[in-house]
Amino acid sequence: MKYIIVCIALFFVSLGSFSQEIESIELEVEDNEYWWGGLSSIGHQTPYDKNSKFSVNLYGDNRGNQAQPLLLSSKGRYVWSDSPIEYSLSNGVLSVSSKYGKIDSGKAGDNLNSAYKYVSDKYFPSNGQIPDELLFTHPQYNTWIELMYDQNEEDILQYAQSIIDKGYPPGVLMIDDNWQEDYGTWKFSAKRFSDPKGMIEKLHNMGFKVMMWVCPFVSADSEVFRKLAADGLLLLDAERTQEILWANTRNKAAVVRWWNGASACLDLSNPKAKDWLKAELDYLVNEYGVDGFKFDAGDAQFYKDGLVSFNESLPNDHTRYFAEMGLHYSLNEYRASWKMAGLPLAQRLRDKGHEWEDLQKLIPDQMSQSVMGYAYTCPDMIGGGEYQSFLNSAVIDEELIVRSAQVHALMPMMQFSVAPWRVLSSDNEQICLKMANLHKQFGDHILQLAKKASETGEPIVKPMELAFPGNGYETVKDQFVLGNTIIVAPVVEKAARSREVVLPKGKWIDEEGKKFKGGKTIQIEVPLERLPYFKMIK
């Protein structure tokens, strides 16, 4: 095994307290050695081997999803830094550097599992807590695809009632973007909600817990914006001040471009800004009965352009500040994250398109989350969360939605958004209902695995190589392990009615009661209504 470790003083980085020498290491990748980590949104590109060629820079870029300054090897090697890293692989050499902190690397055992256990315990130990239990035991429902930017009381109640009427188990209901008066004005829009407190009471009586969408942005020129700017609670432009006689404040709030336009942004490096946001959210909890929050945005890329904050911070730090808000609420969800592994936050994969190529990314991207230490995970919305895909019903692929529901069913969490009863035939909708009930059936088992994760750091779902290391399973991307004893093998290819399943040594029994001897690859039939899974027989 060959290590080439290089620490070089190329230049100093002008970031105040962040100024220091660049640190870098180079590791020669061995034959039959595979590497994971860094970004969940490109998990489908992993694992990397000595023939791979790529370059990734985590500074100010979480690629719309969870990020972690961690790389792990099937040979037990690891790389970690407390700061953003840049890493690349070319000509069989893995190069890792950081301008902002030290890099730790080493070897812990001789496989992926031993390396994971070591780094989990040392760098992101679990704290003994999990997100709200209902996130694991029942399906989730998000109003986004059905209502998009027209979130309103009447249609939300109708969506919830349809869930009950169609026989789906009630669970967490997430009310998405545009329920509020404005970004930063976290009050129910009076134009769209006549009795929000009564609405939430009705949803509770149906068996739902209710989450509300929030973000760190503040609409410019609003009353709330003027108050926050005057109080110094917004991120500032590089010029910091403005010389306008009639301005209500000399603080020059930065304008950040994001998917909903141009807004100011809370400076959550300032404890007072955190207190302000928490007070706004607590009011929704105490006054209306809101149970928790979907925390959206917070991506590191929004903080890259010379913004000035109360405490000097890297762009990635701002992502972490926003994520820390969720620790106050057991019912939470994040799509963007930085170094929050081991903590009780629900982490969803970024929105996928309504297409087979994106469906095939769900399992490896979710496995990437697991390898990076994010245990409490959800694989996007069933059928895809990119709303443009659903604007024209003619493009909806019923088979894709069914197979997507099957991928979700035995994951830590499953989340509906598009209503299966609206877009599917009766037969296909019944398959989705079956998957929803299957998730509920496994709910207690998944919950126990979540509790175990909170104590040991062991992920709820795992890639084959993490659960059964040293058997040549590094490149198996279309099946996963629930706990250590259940292998789940969904179909992710259009029109496929059979597939191969890799079974480790031992005795296995499938969901239909058929027994198999492991240590080989088997061929099985998988009609549209079937989700194959195999339990280890002790």
Secondary structure per residue as TSV (DSSP state, phi and psi in degrees):
chain	resnum	aa	ss	phi	psi
A	1	M	-	360.0	131.4
A	2	K	-	-117.6	123.9
A	3	Y	E	-111.3	135.3
A	4	I	E	-122.6	108.2
A	5	I	E	-110.0	125.2
A	6	V	E	-127.3	127.6
A	7	C	E	-121.4	115.8
A	8	I	-	-130.9	143.3
A	9	A	-	-98.5	86.6
A	10	L	-	-80.0	-49.3
A	11	F	-	-164.7	171.5
A	12	F	-	-101.7	141.5
A	13	V	-	-92.1	127.1
A	14	S	-	-85.7	75.4
A	15	L	S	-132.0	43.9
A	16	G	G	57.9	-119.4
A	17	S	G	-65.5	-12.9
A	18	F	G	-86.8	-4.3
A	19	S	-	-67.4	123.9
A	20	Q	-	-168.9	174.4
A	21	E	-	-68.6	149.9
A	22	I	-	-73.0	133.9
A	23	E	E	-111.7	138.7
A	24	S	E	-146.8	153.7
A	25	I	E	-134.8	156.9
A	26	E	E	-132.3	132.0
A	27	L	E	-122.7	127.1
A	28	E	E	-78.9	119.8
A	29	V	-	-75.0	131.6
A	30	E	-	-82.3	166.2
A	31	D	T	-62.0	138.5
A	32	N	T	58.3	30.3
A	33	E	-	-108.8	137.8
A	34	Y	-	-128.2	145.7
A	35	W	E	-124.3	141.1
A	36	W	E	-126.5	167.3
A	37	G	E	119.9	-176.8
A	38	G	E	92.7	-66.5
A	39	L	E	-140.8	130.2
A	40	S	G	-74.2	-29.5
A	41	S	G	-72.0	-12.9
A	42	I	G	-118.5	25.8
A	43	G	G	-58.6	-29.8
A	44	H	G	-66.2	-16.8
A	45	Q	G	-84.7	-14.2
A	46	T	-	-93.1	163.7
A	47	P	-	-80.4	155.3
A	48	Y	B	-90.7	143.6
A	49	D	-	-122.9	-173.8
A	50	K	T	-66.1	-16.5
A	51	N	T	-92.5	-4.0
A	52	S	-	-72.3	156.8
A	53	K	-	-142.3	117.0
A	54	F	E	-162.2	168.6
A	55	S	E	-149.4	131.7
A	56	V	E	-135.9	138.0
A	57	N	E	-124.5	115.8
A	58	L	-	-82.1	-8.2
A	59	Y	T	-64.1	117.4
A	60	G	T	63.4	25.2
A	61	D	-	-153.9	106.4
A	62	N	-	-105.0	9.4
A	63	R	T	52.3	35.7
A	64	G	T	76.5	13.4
A	65	N	S	-154.0	-162.7
A	66	Q	E	-71.6	139.7
A	67	A	E	-131.0	153.2
A	68	Q	E	-155.0	129.1
A	69	P	E	-77.5	60.9
A	70	L	E	-139.2	136.7
A	71	L	E	-131.7	136.7
A	72	L	E	-129.9	146.0
A	73	S	E	-118.0	149.8
A	74	S	T	-68.5	-10.0
A	75	K	T	-99.3	10.6
A	76	G	S	89.7	4.5
A	77	R	E	-86.9	156.7
A	78	Y	E	-146.9	156.9
A	79	V	E	-136.1	132.9
A	80	W	E	-142.6	148.3
A	81	S	E	-145.2	149.6
A	82	D	S	-77.4	-9.5
A	83	S	S	-121.2	167.2
A	84	P	-	-58.4	139.6
A	85	I	-	-116.5	156.6
A	86	E	E	-114.0	129.0
A	87	Y	E	-137.5	148.6
A	88	S	E	-151.5	160.4
A	89	L	E	-135.3	127.3
A	90	S	E	-156.6	138.7
A	91	N	T	54.3	34.8
A	92	G	T	78.4	8.6
A	93	V	E	-117.8	125.4
A	94	L	E	-91.4	117.5
A	95	S	E	-109.3	132.0
A	96	V	E	-133.0	132.2
A	97	S	E	-140.1	159.9
A	98	S	E	-147.1	133.6
A	99	K	S	-89.8	-6.8
A	100	Y	S	-125.6	0.8
A	101	G	S	-175.4	176.3
A	102	K	-	-79.1	158.7
A	103	I	E	-115.8	127.9
A	104	D	E	-102.2	138.3
A	105	S	E	-147.2	157.2
A	106	G	E	175.8	-161.8
A	107	K	E	-135.2	131.9
A	108	A	-	-131.0	96.4
A	109	G	S	76.7	-160.1
A	110	D	S	-129.3	19.9
A	111	N	S	-151.3	176.0
A	112	L	H	-62.9	-39.9
A	113	N	H	-64.2	-45.4
A	114	S	H	-66.9	-38.0
A	115	A	H	-65.9	-42.2
A	116	Y	H	-61.6	-46.0
A	117	K	H	-60.1	-39.5
A	118	Y	H	-64.9	-52.3
A	119	V	H	-68.7	-34.7
A	120	S	H	-60.7	-46.7
A	121	D	H	-67.3	-36.1
A	122	K	H	-86.2	-41.1
A	123	Y	H	-106.7	-28.3
A	124	F	S	-145.8	63.2
A	125	P	-	-63.5	144.3
A	126	S	-	-71.1	153.6
A	127	N	-	-105.8	11.8
A	128	G	S	84.1	3.3
A	129	Q	-	-120.2	154.4
A	130	I	-	-127.9	160.8
A	131	P	S	-63.3	174.9
A	132	D	-	-49.7	133.0
A	133	E	T	-59.0	-31.8
A	134	L	H	-62.7	-26.0
A	135	L	H	-61.9	-28.4
A	136	F	H	-94.5	-35.3
A	137	T	H	-88.3	-19.1
A	138	H	S	-134.4	157.4
A	139	P	-	-62.0	156.6
A	140	Q	E	-107.4	156.5
A	141	Y	E	-135.9	128.0
A	142	N	E	-117.9	135.5
A	143	T	S	-80.9	-0.1
A	144	W	H	-60.7	-56.6
A	145	I	H	-65.9	-37.0
A	146	E	H	-72.8	-37.5
A	147	L	H	-114.2	-22.4
A	148	M	T	48.9	-124.2
A	149	Y	T	-85.2	6.0
A	150	D	-	-104.9	56.5
A	151	Q	-	-73.4	121.5
A	152	N	-	-150.4	157.4
A	153	E	H	-59.1	-47.2
A	154	E	H	-62.7	-47.3
A	155	D	H	-73.6	-31.3
A	156	I	H	-64.1	-46.0
A	157	L	H	-64.4	-36.4
A	158	Q	H	-66.7	-41.6
A	159	Y	H	-60.8	-46.7
A	160	A	H	-62.9	-41.5
A	161	Q	H	-65.4	-36.3
A	162	S	H	-64.1	-37.5
A	163	I	H	-57.7	-46.7
A	164	I	H	-67.6	-46.8
A	165	D	H	-61.3	-32.7
A	166	K	T	-85.4	0.0
A	167	G	T	88.2	9.4
A	168	Y	-	-77.5	144.5
A	169	P	-	-68.2	128.6
A	170	P	-	-66.2	148.7
A	171	G	-	-152.1	-135.2
A	172	V	E	-81.4	132.2
A	173	L	E	-111.9	121.0
A	174	M	E	-102.1	120.4
A	175	I	E	-92.7	117.9
A	176	D	-	-91.0	-168.0
A	177	D	S	-56.4	139.0
A	178	N	S	92.8	21.1
A	179	W	-	-79.8	-21.7
A	180	Q	E	-88.8	165.6
A	181	E	E	-64.9	-41.5
A	182	D	E	-166.5	165.4
A	183	Y	T	-67.4	124.0
A	184	G	T	92.1	-17.7
A	185	T	E	-103.8	86.4
A	186	W	E	-86.6	65.7
A	187	K	E	-127.9	144.8
A	188	F	E	-61.3	133.8
A	189	S	-	-64.1	122.0
A	190	A	T	-66.7	-21.7
A	191	K	T	-73.5	-25.6
A	192	R	T	-114.9	-11.1
A	193	F	-	-134.1	110.9
A	194	S	S	-84.7	-30.3
A	195	D	-	-147.2	72.0
A	196	P	H	-60.9	-35.6
A	197	K	H	-65.5	-42.0
A	198	G	H	-66.0	-37.2
A	199	M	H	-61.1	-46.2
A	200	I	H	-67.1	-35.2
A	201	E	H	-62.7	-41.6
A	202	K	H	-63.6	-41.7
A	203	L	H	-63.7	-40.1
A	204	H	H	-61.5	-42.0
A	205	N	H	-66.1	-26.0
A	206	M	H	-76.7	-14.4
A	207	G	T	108.1	9.2
A	208	F	-	-95.5	150.0
A	209	K	E	-101.1	149.6
A	210	V	E	-119.0	127.7
A	211	M	E	-113.4	147.3
A	212	M	E	-117.2	141.3
A	213	W	E	-74.4	134.7
A	214	V	E	-142.6	163.6
A	215	C	-	-147.8	170.1
A	216	P	S	-87.7	4.6
A	217	F	E	-88.4	156.7
A	218	V	E	-134.2	123.6
A	219	S	-	-62.9	128.4
A	220	A	T	-65.5	149.5
A	221	D	T	72.2	3.6
A	222	S	S	-81.1	166.1
A	223	E	H	-61.2	-41.7
A	224	V	H	-64.2	-39.8
A	225	F	H	-58.0	-47.4
A	226	R	H	-61.2	-40.2
A	227	K	H	-68.5	-45.5
A	228	L	H	-66.2	-38.4
A	229	A	H	-63.1	-45.1
A	230	A	H	-62.4	-34.4
A	231	D	T	-85.3	-1.7
A	232	G	T	73.0	33.4
A	233	L	-	-105.5	7.8
A	234	L	B	-111.7	152.1
A	235	L	-	-63.1	141.8
A	236	L	E	-103.2	152.1
A	237	D	E	-65.7	159.7
A	238	A	E	-57.2	-27.9
A	239	E	E	-76.2	-16.3
A	240	R	E	68.8	-47.6
A	241	T	E	-124.9	161.5
A	242	Q	-	-131.4	138.9
A	243	E	-	-101.9	76.2
A	244	I	-	-123.7	116.3
A	245	L	T	-55.4	-39.6
A	246	W	T	-93.5	6.8
A	247	A	-	-65.6	145.7
A	248	N	S	-78.9	-12.8
A	249	T	-	-154.2	148.0
A	250	R	S	-79.3	-16.9
A	251	N	E	-64.3	124.4
A	252	K	E	-96.0	94.8
A	253	A	E	-64.9	139.0
A	254	A	-	-72.2	150.1
A	255	V	-	-108.1	121.4
A	256	V	E	-109.2	130.2
A	257	R	E	-85.5	128.2
A	258	W	E	-142.3	-174.4
A	259	W	T	-68.4	-15.8
A	260	N	T	-105.6	17.3
A	261	G	E	122.7	-136.9
A	262	A	E	-128.8	124.5
A	263	S	E	-141.9	164.0
A	264	A	E	-79.1	171.2
A	265	C	E	-140.5	136.3
A	266	L	B	-59.3	141.1
A	267	D	-	-95.5	88.9
A	268	L	T	-81.1	5.2
A	269	S	T	-76.4	-13.9
A	270	N	S	-92.6	117.0
A	271	P	H	-53.6	-31.6
A	272	K	H	-68.6	-33.9
A	273	A	H	-68.0	-39.8
A	274	K	H	-61.5	-43.5
A	275	D	H	-62.7	-39.5
A	276	W	H	-62.9	-48.1
A	277	L	H	-64.1	-41.6
A	278	K	H	-62.8	-39.0
A	279	A	H	-63.6	-39.4
A	280	E	H	-63.2	-43.7
A	281	L	H	-70.4	-40.4
A	282	D	H	-62.1	-34.1
A	283	Y	H	-62.2	-41.3
A	284	L	H	-63.9	-37.2
A	285	V	H	-66.8	-48.8
A	286	N	H	-78.4	-34.3
A	287	E	H	-86.5	-37.7
A	288	Y	H	-112.3	-12.9
A	289	G	-	87.1	16.3
A	290	V	-	-59.3	139.2
A	291	D	-	-96.2	-21.9
A	292	G	E	178.9	-170.2
A	293	F	E	-141.8	141.5
A	294	K	E	-93.0	109.6
A	295	F	E	-92.0	106.7
A	296	D	-	-107.2	164.6
A	297	A	-	68.1	-147.5
A	298	G	-	78.8	10.4
A	299	D	-	-66.2	142.9
A	300	A	G	-60.4	-29.8
A	301	Q	G	-62.6	-24.6
A	302	F	G	-72.7	-11.5
A	303	Y	G	-112.7	17.9
A	304	K	-	-88.5	-25.2
A	305	D	S	-90.1	64.5
A	306	G	S	64.9	28.6
A	307	L	-	-73.6	148.0
A	308	V	B	-109.4	127.6
A	309	S	-	-120.0	165.6
A	310	F	S	-58.4	-50.5
A	311	N	S	-108.3	131.4
A	312	E	-	-56.6	126.7
A	313	S	-	-144.9	149.2
A	314	L	-	-77.8	158.3
A	315	P	H	-53.5	-40.5
A	316	N	H	-63.1	-31.3
A	317	D	H	-62.4	-36.4
A	318	H	H	-66.0	-35.2
A	319	T	H	-60.6	-41.9
A	320	R	H	-67.7	-39.1
A	321	Y	H	-58.9	-43.4
A	322	F	H	-66.8	-39.2
A	323	A	H	-64.8	-32.2
A	324	E	H	-65.6	-23.4
A	325	M	H	-61.0	-35.1
A	326	G	G	-66.4	-19.1
A	327	L	G	-67.4	-14.9
A	328	H	G	-80.3	-11.6
A	329	Y	-	-133.2	119.1
A	330	S	S	-66.7	-23.8
A	331	L	S	-98.6	102.2
A	332	N	E	-147.3	164.5
A	333	E	E	-153.0	138.9
A	334	Y	E	-130.6	146.6
A	335	R	S	-107.5	-33.5
A	336	A	S	-107.4	133.5
A	337	S	E	-153.4	151.9
A	338	W	E	-141.9	115.4
A	339	K	S	56.5	42.8
A	340	M	-	-113.4	16.2
A	341	A	T	-62.2	146.9
A	342	G	T	86.6	-8.7
A	343	L	S	-104.0	154.6
A	344	P	S	-77.9	65.4
A	345	L	-	-122.3	132.9
A	346	A	-	-77.7	125.4
A	347	Q	E	-116.4	115.4
A	348	R	E	-100.7	143.0
A	349	L	-	-64.3	152.1
A	350	R	-	-63.7	160.4
A	351	D	-	-57.6	130.0
A	352	K	-	-104.6	155.6
A	353	G	-	-77.3	160.6
A	354	H	S	-83.9	73.6
A	355	E	S	-155.6	153.0
A	356	W	H	-64.7	-34.8
A	357	E	H	-59.0	-39.7
A	358	D	H	-75.5	-33.0
A	359	L	H	-60.1	-37.8
A	360	Q	H	-69.7	-13.5
A	361	K	H	-85.2	-18.6
A	362	L	H	-57.5	-51.2
A	363	I	H	-65.9	-52.8
A	364	P	H	-64.6	-33.6
A	365	D	H	-66.7	-40.5
A	366	Q	H	-66.1	-37.9
A	367	M	H	-65.4	-32.7
A	368	S	H	-64.0	-41.6
A	369	Q	H	-54.9	-46.8
A	370	S	H	-62.4	-45.6
A	371	V	H	-65.1	-28.0
A	372	M	T	-84.5	-1.6
A	373	G	T	100.2	1.0
A	374	Y	-	-87.0	106.6
A	375	A	-	-92.7	-31.4
A	376	Y	S	-98.1	82.6
A	377	T	E	-122.5	157.3
A	378	C	E	-136.9	130.6
A	379	P	-	-85.0	67.2
A	380	D	S	61.1	-160.8
A	381	M	S	-99.7	146.3
A	382	I	T	-62.3	125.6
A	383	G	T	88.1	-6.9
A	384	G	-	107.9	142.5
A	385	G	S	-102.9	-1.5
A	386	E	-	-78.2	109.9
A	387	Y	G	-66.5	-24.0
A	388	Q	G	-60.2	-27.4
A	389	S	G	-64.8	-20.5
A	390	F	G	-109.5	7.7
A	391	L	S	-72.2	-25.1
A	392	N	S	-121.8	107.7
A	393	S	G	-61.4	-18.8
A	394	A	G	-66.9	-20.6
A	395	V	G	-93.2	0.2
A	396	I	-	-71.3	130.3
A	397	D	-	-103.6	106.7
A	398	E	H	-62.8	-40.4
A	399	E	H	-61.9	-38.7
A	400	L	H	-62.0	-43.0
A	401	I	H	-64.8	-41.7
A	402	V	H	-61.9	-49.2
A	403	R	H	-65.4	-32.7
A	404	S	H	-64.5	-43.5
A	405	A	H	-60.5	-35.7
A	406	Q	H	-69.2	-36.8
A	407	V	H	-61.6	-40.6
A	408	H	H	-71.1	-32.0
A	409	A	H	-55.1	-38.9
A	410	L	T	-113.7	22.5
A	411	M	S	-82.9	168.4
A	412	P	S	-55.1	-34.9
A	413	M	-	-140.1	152.5
A	414	M	-	-132.0	139.8
A	415	Q	E	-134.3	118.7
A	416	F	E	-88.9	150.0
A	417	S	-	-138.1	-67.1
A	418	V	S	-60.3	137.3
A	419	A	-	-79.2	114.2
A	420	P	H	-56.7	-35.7
A	421	W	H	-70.5	-15.8
A	422	R	H	-88.0	-35.0
A	423	V	H	-110.2	-7.5
A	424	L	S	-114.2	158.4
A	425	S	-	-66.3	164.6
A	426	S	H	-58.7	-43.0
A	427	D	H	-65.1	-44.1
A	428	N	H	-70.5	-34.8
A	429	E	H	-64.3	-35.8
A	430	Q	H	-65.9	-30.6
A	431	I	H	-66.3	-41.8
A	432	C	H	-62.9	-39.8
A	433	L	H	-61.8	-42.3
A	434	K	H	-59.8	-41.0
A	435	M	H	-66.9	-38.8
A	436	A	H	-61.0	-42.7
A	437	N	H	-71.2	-31.0
A	438	L	H	-64.8	-41.4
A	439	H	H	-61.4	-43.4
A	440	K	H	-62.6	-39.8
A	441	Q	H	-59.6	-39.4
A	442	F	T	-88.3	2.5
A	443	G	H	-55.8	-46.9
A	444	D	H	-64.0	-37.4
A	445	H	H	-66.2	-45.2
A	446	I	H	-62.2	-40.1
A	447	L	H	-62.3	-41.2
A	448	Q	H	-64.4	-37.1
A	449	L	H	-66.9	-35.8
A	450	A	H	-64.1	-42.3
A	451	K	H	-65.3	-37.9
A	452	K	H	-64.2	-41.5
A	453	A	H	-58.9	-37.0
A	454	S	H	-68.6	-17.5
A	455	E	H	-101.9	-34.8
A	456	T	H	-114.1	-17.1
A	457	G	-	83.5	-1.3
A	458	E	-	-71.5	126.2
A	459	P	-	-63.0	156.4
A	460	I	S	-73.0	-45.0
A	461	V	E	-117.1	148.2
A	462	K	E	-139.2	150.0
A	463	P	-	-67.8	157.1
A	464	M	H	-55.5	-39.7
A	465	E	H	-68.9	-28.8
A	466	L	H	-74.5	-38.8
A	467	A	H	-79.4	-35.3
A	468	F	S	-130.9	70.7
A	469	P	T	-69.0	153.4
A	470	G	T	80.3	15.1
A	471	N	S	-113.3	10.3
A	472	G	S	79.2	27.8
A	473	Y	-	-97.8	12.9
A	474	E	T	-56.3	-36.4
A	475	T	T	-101.1	12.5
A	476	V	-	-78.9	112.3
A	477	K	-	-118.3	-4.1
A	478	D	S	-113.3	18.0
A	479	Q	-	-147.8	160.5
A	480	F	E	-146.7	170.2
A	481	V	E	-114.4	126.4
A	482	L	E	-93.5	114.4
A	483	G	T	68.5	-130.5
A	484	N	T	-124.1	-0.5
A	485	T	T	-127.0	-0.6
A	486	I	E	-127.1	120.5
A	487	I	E	-100.4	126.9
A	488	V	E	-111.1	129.5
A	489	A	-	-130.6	74.6
A	490	P	-	-68.8	165.0
A	491	V	-	-95.3	131.1
A	492	V	-	-127.6	16.9
A	493	E	S	-118.8	135.5
A	494	K	T	-60.5	135.3
A	495	A	T	68.2	4.3
A	496	A	-	-72.8	134.9
A	497	R	-	-126.4	13.1
A	498	S	E	-152.5	161.8
A	499	R	E	-162.3	163.1
A	500	E	E	-90.3	146.4
A	501	V	E	-130.9	129.9
A	502	V	E	-90.4	119.8
A	503	L	E	-113.8	123.2
A	504	P	-	-66.1	171.0
A	505	K	S	-58.1	145.8
A	506	G	S	125.8	-172.9
A	507	K	E	-108.3	137.5
A	508	W	E	-132.7	151.1
A	509	I	E	-132.8	132.8
A	510	D	E	-88.0	179.0
A	511	E	T	-67.8	-13.8
A	512	E	T	-96.8	0.6
A	513	G	S	92.1	3.5
A	514	K	-	-83.6	136.5
A	515	K	E	-99.8	148.8
A	516	F	E	-139.2	146.8
A	517	K	E	-94.9	128.4
A	518	G	-	-82.5	-164.1
A	519	G	S	79.2	21.8
A	520	K	E	-160.3	173.4
A	521	T	E	-101.9	130.6
A	522	I	E	-112.8	158.0
A	523	Q	E	-109.8	128.6
A	524	I	E	-130.4	157.5
A	525	E	E	-89.5	136.6
A	526	V	-	-135.4	82.1
A	527	P	-	-62.5	165.5
A	528	L	T	-55.1	-34.4
A	529	E	T	-80.3	-3.6
A	530	R	-	-101.4	133.8
A	531	L	-	-112.9	106.7
A	532	P	-	-76.5	133.1
A	533	Y	E	-146.2	152.9
A	534	F	E	-130.8	126.8
A	535	K	E	-101.1	138.2
A	536	M	E	-71.6	133.2
A	537	I	E	-96.3	121.8
A	538	K	-	-80.0	360.0
